[in-house]
Amino acid sequence: MLVLSRKRNEAVLVTLGETVIRFTVVDIRGGGKSGRSVRVGIEAPREIPVHREEVWLAIQRDVLPGPGPASSPGREQRRPRKAAG
């Protein structure tokens, strides 16, 4: 895992071929009992799905066959629906 330090309004760019995804630190909040919270803005082409991890894991449980999310993002395979009755 690459770990970077960024201040408010600073960005990290991820490039995939000619596709550029920009992650910008929008706000840093808190510091009390619950710790700090960082708001991140993400600029990505519309054809690239962007999800929070817990949402992605829930999607994977619903669309992938098998016991869990063993594959990588973007490899969604829908399960056949059960016949009503």
Order of alpha helices (4+ residues) and beta strands (2+ residues): beta-beta-beta-alpha
